[in-house]
Amino acid sequence: MAKLSDMLTRTLAEAAEGLKALEEEVITTCFDPEDPLSVQAAIHYVEDTIDARIARFDGNALVQEAANQIKAECRANILEQVENADVSRGSRTLH
């Protein structure tokens, strides 16, 4: 049976690797700010991309929490661009 310290060390090492993967991810998407379906598709694309990037870290609460925060930031970024009257159409780098 593995010692608690070994399990913790493994969990933290895995979290560090997962957080680095998230940090290195650059997500770009296109959407029409006047089309709600396009906006929702962009949000889903971003969330799916993040989920795919961290899939191998499933079960690591630290990685999952960081991913959820990044998803929320990206979602807010997209919605802010939709609300911004000066939004121009095209690609956006979100994270």
C-alpha contacts under 8 A as a table, 3 or more apart, distances in Angstrom:
res1	aa1	res2	aa2	distance
2	A	6	D	6.31
2	A	7	M	6.71
3	K	6	D	5.19
3	K	7	M	6.42
4	L	7	M	5.10
4	L	8	L	6.11
5	S	8	L	5.04
5	S	9	T	6.02
6	D	9	T	5.08
6	D	10	R	6.15
7	M	10	R	5.10
7	M	11	T	6.09
8	L	11	T	5.01
8	L	12	L	6.09
9	T	12	L	5.20
9	T	13	A	6.09
10	R	13	A	5.11
10	R	14	E	6.07
11	T	14	E	5.12
11	T	15	A	6.07
11	T	60	N	6.99
12	L	15	A	4.91
12	L	16	A	6.13
13	A	16	A	5.12
13	A	17	E	6.35
14	E	17	E	5.11
14	E	18	G	6.13
14	E	57	F	7.09
14	E	60	N	7.67
15	A	18	G	4.97
15	A	19	L	5.95
15	A	57	F	7.69
15	A	60	N	6.73
15	A	62	L	6.03
15	A	63	V	5.54
16	A	19	L	5.18
16	A	20	K	6.14
17	E	20	K	5.15
17	E	21	A	6.26
18	G	21	A	5.03
18	G	22	L	6.32
18	G	54	I	6.34
18	G	57	F	6.47
18	G	63	V	5.76
19	L	22	L	5.06
19	L	23	E	6.08
19	L	63	V	6.06
19	L	66	A	7.19
20	K	23	E	4.95
20	K	24	E	6.15
21	A	24	E	5.28
21	A	25	E	6.33
21	A	53	R	7.03
21	A	54	I	7.47
22	L	25	E	5.23
22	L	50	I	7.40
22	L	53	R	7.12
22	L	54	I	7.46
22	L	67	A	7.23
25	E	53	R	7.97
25	E	95	H	7.09
26	V	93	T	7.08
26	V	94	L	7.29
26	V	95	H	5.34
27	I	46	V	6.77
27	I	49	T	7.68
27	I	93	T	5.94
27	I	94	L	5.80
27	I	95	H	5.72
28	T	91	S	6.38
28	T	92	R	5.39
28	T	93	T	4.50
28	T	94	L	6.11
28	T	95	H	7.88
29	T	42	A	6.23
29	T	45	Y	7.71
29	T	46	V	7.61
29	T	91	S	5.54
29	T	92	R	5.66
29	T	93	T	6.96
29	T	94	L	7.83
30	C	42	A	6.83
30	C	89	R	7.86
30	C	90	G	5.63
30	C	91	S	4.56
30	C	92	R	6.33
31	F	35	D	7.92
31	F	38	S	5.28
31	F	39	V	5.72
31	F	41	A	7.87
31	F	42	A	6.14
31	F	89	R	7.26
31	F	90	G	6.95
31	F	91	S	7.45
32	D	35	D	5.38
32	D	36	P	7.94
32	D	38	S	5.68
32	D	39	V	6.55
32	D	89	R	6.37
32	D	90	G	7.89
33	P	36	P	7.17
33	P	38	S	7.37
33	P	39	V	6.30
33	P	81	Q	7.36
33	P	82	V	4.81
33	P	87	V	7.64
33	P	89	R	7.36
34	E	82	V	7.33
35	D	38	S	5.26
35	D	39	V	6.38
36	P	39	V	5.01
36	P	40	Q	6.15
37	L	40	Q	5.10
37	L	41	A	6.03
38	S	41	A	5.02
38	S	42	A	6.21
39	V	42	A	5.13
39	V	43	I	6.34
39	V	78	I	7.45
39	V	79	L	7.91
40	Q	43	I	5.06
40	Q	44	H	6.15
41	A	44	H	5.08
41	A	45	Y	6.01
42	A	45	Y	5.00
42	A	46	V	6.23
43	I	46	V	5.23
43	I	47	E	6.23
43	I	74	C	7.67
43	I	75	R	5.92
43	I	78	I	7.35
44	H	47	E	5.09
44	H	48	D	5.91
45	Y	48	D	5.14
45	Y	49	T	6.03
46	V	49	T	5.13
46	V	50	I	6.26
46	V	71	K	7.24
46	V	74	C	7.40
47	E	50	I	5.18
47	E	51	D	6.12
47	E	71	K	5.89
48	D	51	D	4.99
48	D	52	A	6.08
49	T	52	A	5.16
49	T	53	R	6.24
50	I	53	R	5.07
50	I	54	I	6.45
50	I	67	A	6.77
50	I	71	K	7.46
51	D	54	I	5.37
51	D	55	A	5.85
51	D	67	A	7.67
52	A	55	A	5.14
53	R	56	R	7.73
54	I	57	F	5.33
54	I	58	D	6.93
54	I	63	V	7.45
54	I	64	Q	7.89
54	I	67	A	7.87
55	A	58	D	5.43
57	F	60	N	5.72
57	F	63	V	6.96
58	D	64	Q	7.58
59	G	64	Q	7.70
60	N	63	V	5.55
60	N	64	Q	6.26
61	A	64	Q	4.99
61	A	65	E	5.99
62	L	65	E	5.26
62	L	66	A	6.32
63	V	66	A	5.18
63	V	67	A	6.12
64	Q	67	A	5.03
64	Q	68	N	6.13
65	E	68	N	5.09
65	E	69	Q	6.30
66	A	69	Q	5.15
66	A	70	I	6.27
67	A	70	I	5.09
67	A	71	K	6.10
68	N	71	K	5.06
68	N	72	A	6.20
69	Q	72	A	5.10
69	Q	73	E	6.21
70	I	73	E	5.00
70	I	74	C	6.11
70	I	95	H	7.80
71	K	74	C	5.13
71	K	75	R	6.01
72	A	75	R	5.06
72	A	76	A	6.07
73	E	76	A	5.11
73	E	77	N	6.07
74	C	77	N	4.90
74	C	78	I	6.21
74	C	94	L	5.76
74	C	95	H	6.82
75	R	78	I	5.21
75	R	79	L	6.20
76	A	79	L	5.09
76	A	80	E	5.88
77	N	80	E	5.08
77	N	81	Q	6.23
77	N	94	L	6.93
78	I	81	Q	5.16
78	I	82	V	6.33
78	I	94	L	7.79
79	L	82	V	4.94
79	L	83	E	6.27
80	E	83	E	5.10
80	E	84	N	6.03
81	Q	84	N	5.02
81	Q	87	V	5.92
82	V	85	A	7.69
82	V	87	V	6.84
84	N	87	V	5.60
